[in-house]
Amino acid sequence: MRYTKHKMAMAEMDMTPMIDVTFQLIAFFMFVLNFSEVDQDQRINLPASELAQPPEVAYDEPLTIQLTSDEKIYFSGDELTAAQLKSALLREAQLIKSSPKKKVADVTVIIRADKNAKTGKVQEIIQLCQEAEFDTFALRGRTSDVSTLNE
């Protein structure tokens, strides 16, 4: 018996369709991703108001503080006490002041408070921001079709 050695041809795969699909998926997710909801926390149920409207233009320098119904404060993804928030805001203000192109007055502090959070706690957060020299605020709420105004 005689064995002969056959040369096998190398099979090459065309990667063009796979690369094409990958780029299409990247483009799809770039268009679908909603960047306005990046700073939102699902633990916070915003109060509803017919006056609540999204801003017409995005804020130049947003700074988001979130307050849950059980009075937990979240800033930059971390849970903080009021004292920790004050020092974090002071650090943030120092960083902004050290930048030649930015000013503290350009920063808008966005406060997302749960509808069951105490108003006094929201006022305390605003006071802490003012002590750190932040003076522009935006309070978040859900848009409602039901009349929320007292007639």
Stockholm file with secondary structure:
# STOCKHOLM 1.0

chainA/1-151         MRYTKHKMAMAEMDMTPMIDVTFQLIAFFMFVLNFSEVDQDQRINLPASELAQPPEVAYDEPLTIQLTSDEKIYFSGDELTAAQLKSALLREAQLIKSSPKKKVADVTVIIRADKNAKTGKVQEIIQLCQEAEFDTFALRGRTSDVSTLNE
#=GR chainA/1-151 SS CCCCCCCCCCCCCCCHHHHHHHHHHHHHHHHHCCGGGTTCCTTCCCCEETTCCCCSSCCSEEEEEEECTTCCEEETTEEECHHHHHHHHHHHHHHHHHSTTCCGGGEEEEEEECTTSCHHHHHHHHHHHHHTTCCCEEECCEECSSCCSCC
#=GC SS_cons         CCCCCCCCCCCCCCCHHHHHHHHHHHHHHHHHCCGGGTTCCTTCCCCEETTCCCCSSCCSEEEEEEECTTCCEEETTEEECHHHHHHHHHHHHHHHHHSTTCCGGGEEEEEEECTTSCHHHHHHHHHHHHHTTCCCEEECCEECSSCCSCC
//
